Amino acid sequence: MDNGNSCCATHLIDGDGNFNVVGIDNFMKEVKLAECGLSYAVVAIMGPQSSGKSTLLNNLFGTNFKEMDAFIGRSQTTKGIWLAKCVGIEPCTLVMDLEGTDGRERGEDDTAFEKQSALFALAVSDIVLINMWCHDIGREQAANKPLLKTVFQVMMRLFSPRKTTLLFVIRDKTRTPLENLEPVLREDIQKIWDSVPKPQAHAETPLSEFFNVEVVALSSYEEKEDQFKEQVANLRQRFFHSIAPGGLAGDRRGVVPASGFSFSAQQMWKVIKENKDLDLPAHKVMVATVRCEEIANEKFSSFMSNEEWCQLEETVQSQSVPGFGRKLTSILNVCLSEYDAEATYFDEGVRSSKRKQLEEKLLQLVQPAYQFMLGHIRSETLEKFKEAFDSALNEGKGFAAAARDCSKFFVSQFDKAAADSDIDQANWDTSKVRDKIHRDIDAHISAVRAAKLSELTTIFEKNLNVAVSEPVEALLDGASTDTWPAIRKLLQRETGIAVNGFSSALSGFEMDEVTKEKMVSSLKDYAIGLVEAKAKEEAGRVLIRMKDRFSTLFGQDTDSMPRVWTGKEDIRAITKSARSASLKLLSIMAAIRLTDDADTVENTLSLALLEPKSGASTNKSVSVDPLASSSWEKVPSSKTLLTPVQCKSLWRQFKTETEYTVTQAIAAQEASRRSNNWLPPPWAIVALVVLGFNEFMTLLRNPLYLGVIFVGFLLIKALWMQLDISGEFRNGALPGILSISTKFLPTVMNLLRKLAEEGQGRANSDPQRNPPLQSNTLQSGANNHTNLSSSASSEVTSFENGTEHSSPSVHPKTQ
């Protein structure tokens, strides 16, 4: 058998008090204890019967002591004293499992063995585990107290002082922290020590001379098995190297070599067993403690499985339960009444203590349900508050008044509902939930307040946008000297209207003046921002505006009619006037002027762009370009829309893009002059008169020539109008000749066809007058030619008007 990893056990002392000498000798041989020398430790456990001592040892040290079968009932499991070797712990550690100290099997009067076994454990062991219930801490008649008192007294009388470690294991730990339980337990131990009569030699000896007191707490094995095993595993680590300096074992001043352990144990048991004066009374308190504990656990389990409670607990997790406090109080009263009926014959102190513990456990169990109920009340109250608050606001009630009244009313409703949910057995504090509903209501009020203020601000900002943006855009589009004064006046008027309405709307919120002024100031800033944004937007389109203004002033007369370039207009003056107006627009758009402060933007632009020569002559000593700057004089950078450099660049681009329009106007004027001047020079007229006098007299003597010449003139005039000779030669001689050559023959054929048709029609209408037909035909042809000429003249005029080159002087000549 492997000694290190297996458990060896023996019945050291039987139930009758007989020491098993053969058994311990065999045990020592099997575990090779004699080879350990002084490197071994002895651990013992003592405590009430059926308190889980064997279970603790088996889980803590890997032993296999017999455990109580909970389904059979509580009874004596361990009889006498059993000894075993711990598994896997270094150095070699022996553990003794003692019989319970209050077992009913031995009877009330036969307590000698219990006293003797306890004394034996204290005498032999380095570490003694005192197994006790958590609920016994602080109780005067708790289990083990009388036993410890007698043990302390007899140990001092029988043995020389040997420092032993008392490790109190608190079982079934409640929610009370260990740091709160340990001081009470140590105080109880000290009181027992102080009350023990001491020999003269140890009258002033403190408890710490005999014992090292340690305290550890474990959860319930039955209810929290996993947590129990985890805590036991942590406790097991403390037994490794327990005899090393600072280890869990005592000072080991009286330890005997391992080879003499058997003889030493026999002698100690002999001395303890022969001491007739040890009379440890049996305690009804111990029995009452165990029994009342059992009853309390039964009632607690019964309560947990109670159908009415289970239904109440399940329902309250999802919704509020009407009459929750009344129902839960009734269920608790039934459970506690059943406990009182079954525990009535047990010790009153124990019964009352266990009843209080049961009540505390029950309240801990039902408190989550109570918290659920409070949570539902809080949620329902908050929802009702929101509905009532919104309704009050929709009815036109002031915001602050509505918030104040609704908050007060629904907090009182919460208090009333919470009071109805209280139970008689507890006085739980609802202040935290009440504070929570206060915070929730305040948070909702703040959120609605912020939303309403934001909505209100948005409405007035939207109204300002409508009232300011379009008028400002129109004023900037028609930029003039009065543009910015008009914008300032508009801004002041509309801002005043908005501020008055906004201030009136804010009065219902009952806010402090500082906050109110801040919001009003923000609205004013928004209005200014609208103007500035619109001005920046228009400044981005200033070149288009300048070209539109130039085209309007240059291409239209004072009556807003399209200008006809007849040759009499002063194009230079018109161009200068149109450019001055465009430069005026540029100067207005160069900066934002929402104050009355004067600036020199317009003068600087005029001198630098419209009159650069005069500007240069007046500033000969200064050769710096006034527009070679990134800022205007007396204009802050934040109010600058177009810098001087940008204005110069825009003006250069503007002139480049408008020069073509001026050039077209000059060309149209020249063309108009040429088209209206068909007479030869005066000298040519004089030469014609002088040199053509004979021919003129010949025509007078023979009128037939005049008729032929007149008809030829009409034909030539008709061809001239039909071919639009003046229009064709306007684009140059060669293009005109080529165009006329392609249209000449079709035009002549068309004229002849019309003359033939006209002549045939006249012949059919008057067949008897053939001789004068020719003259009539000629006359009709002349009329037709005249009509055709008039039509051609109209077409030419229309075309020339379309190209901005009209010839109004043609019409009277044609007619």
C-alpha angles and dihedrals in degrees: 000000000000106000096202100055105030134070122240118191137181137180098248098181122011127220092270093056097257115149112228101222095169092048095053092046091054090045092054091050094048095051092036090232093163090067093060096073107189093338099102138088135209123216125188133184128208135174145110121325117272092013093126100261096142091044091053093049093048092051094040101044105017094247126147104226114159113266130207117263104232092201092059094049139250112312141135110296105165116051120192118338126319125198127204141162119249116241120238099355123125129242102035107277126194121201128200122204110205129204114257115272099225105039117153092215091076093047132230097286101042101077100128094100092051090053093045095048091049092050090046091053092050092047098048103034132082091200125030118193111211106203110205140156121256092231092059092067111111095012119126095214097039121147115271095021097103089041093053091048092055092042092054092049098046094042091058090049097047106035139038113250112284120173110239127181114237108200108191109205110202108207129205092017114206127213091279107111118248091237088064095045098046098064091051092050093048090049090053091050091049091050091053090049092049092049095052113101107240132202117252090256092059100031092116098029111124123226091249089068090066105027144030105211117210127174130204131169129214131192123240113290093210099044101032105024096157093049090045093054092047091053091046090052090054091048091050090063090064091064094061110104088357094162095054118106107286091016127135095265122086128253091287092216091148099039116132126212115274092248090061096046094101095052092043092052092049092052094047092051091048093053092046094047094050094052102102094179093073103101110165107181121224113249125226085196090070092053092045090049093054096042097045088048089054093049092048092050091049092052091046091052090046090052092050091054094043107128095215092051093046091051091047092049093048094047096047091056091067105027144004118277119219111232092014095153094048094048095047092046090055093051092049093048091054092051095048092045091055090051091051091051095052098041098044096108097051128091109300096224093050092043093052093045093051091045089054091049091049091050091050092050091048092050090049088052097049098038094086089056089050090051090050089053092050089049091054091048090051093049094047092046091050093050092049090049091053092051094047092045093051090047092052091050092048089053089059100255117153114269097233094044092047092049093048096048097043093046093051094047098048095044088057088049089054092050091052094049092046091052090053089055096053119110126221096234095059138046099204120180115241095182094106093055090043090053088049093055088048090053092046092051092046091048092051092047090050092048093048090044091053091047093048093048090047091049091048092049091048092052094052092043089052091050090049090049091054093044097046112026102062096040090048090050091051092048092049091047091057093042114186140144091283095049100100095038087053091049091050091050092048092048093049093049097046094041091052092052092048094046092051092051092043093050091050091051092049093055091081091061093061092216125167119270094247093058092043092051090048092055093045090049089050090054091051090049089050091055091050089047090054091055093045092048092050090047091052090048092052091044088060089059097041094113091056090047091050093051091047091051092047092049091049096050095038098044099041133059128225090281091055090249122137109272117243113209102222097159096260097088122101099232093181093057093043091050092049092049093049092047091049090054090049091049088050089056090049092052092050092050094046096082143016110247109189092145132060093247112129123230138187099231096115095045092047092051093046094050094044100042112019098035105023092150095053090044091052093047093052092048103041092139091055115059096176116118107240089216094053091099140091096223140042125239112259091006118106117226092243089062096044115109099171122021121220090256091052091048091052092050092047092049091051090051091045093054091047093052095045098045091082091059091052091047091052091051092051091049091049090051092052092047091050091053092051094048093051096049108073100142120100120240118283094252089055091052091051091049091050091051094048098041096037098048094105093049091048091053090049090056091051091052092049112039091184089077089056091056093050092047091049092052091047089050091053092050093048091047091051091050090047092055095041094050093040089221095178091052094047094052092048090083093049141295100269096047089046094052092048093049094047093047091057094048100037102084096044090049093050091048091050092052093048092049091052091048090050093050091048092050093048090051092053091048093054093049095051112025094160095060102062098144097059091041092090094054091045091049090050091048091049091046089052090052091048090050089052091051092047090049091052091050092049090047090054092050092050092048090050093050093046091050088052090054092042090247109108128169108205092170091070095071100065091047092051092048 
